Amino acid sequence: MRATSTPGGAMRLAAAPVHPMRIAALSLLFVGAALLATTAAHAGSVEVQFAAAEKFVDAGTSQWEEKENLRVLGSYLQVLGQKYLPADQRLKIEVTDVDLAGSVQMSRREATLIRTVKGRTDYPRITVRYTLQDARGQQLASGEEAIVDLDYAHGLPRMRDSSGLVYEKRMLDKWFRQRFVDQQAAG
């Protein structure tokens, strides 16, 4: 607010012009608060372990890449739990094998390994054992599954992040929703 005086000496209050960037910042603040309130309704926990990762079919082209890819996959599963599971549920996932989308080949120009994605038999596959428990520790669901997406190369990935693994993330998101969200809604 801005106070100005009129020629007769009376005070007049006028709203100061609002800069468009301030409006955008306030809008983002309100949207962020709304999203935070939405995720607060969920926020279940996910514990992820990788069993014998050195024996995985294809978790990356180097030890560093394997370690980073497994970190990304584990973190993403935890994000899915926070997004979809009720706060009183706990999911334990043991990843027993990883085979990333695409195949690894030696580059013709350089002496490096590159991953090529053709959309044929090079689909992503992650094998897991899982147990879902409620707050009292009662088992709600458990199983062992090979999560695959045979149709992974069709359609554009919706993921827009720089950490890669978009096909695997999309596959895990679909599996997570089918296994833990849709089944609970139906049951």
ABEGO torsion letter per residue (X at the ends): XBBBBBAAGBBBBBBBBBBAAAAAAAAAAAAAAAAAAAAAABGBBBBBBBBGAAABABAEABAAAAAAAAAAAAAAAAAAAAAABBAABBBBBBBABBBBBEBBBBBAABBBBBBBBAGBAABBBBBBBBBBBBAAGBBABBEBBBBBBAAAABEBBABBBAAEGAAAAAAAAAAAAAAAAAAAAAX
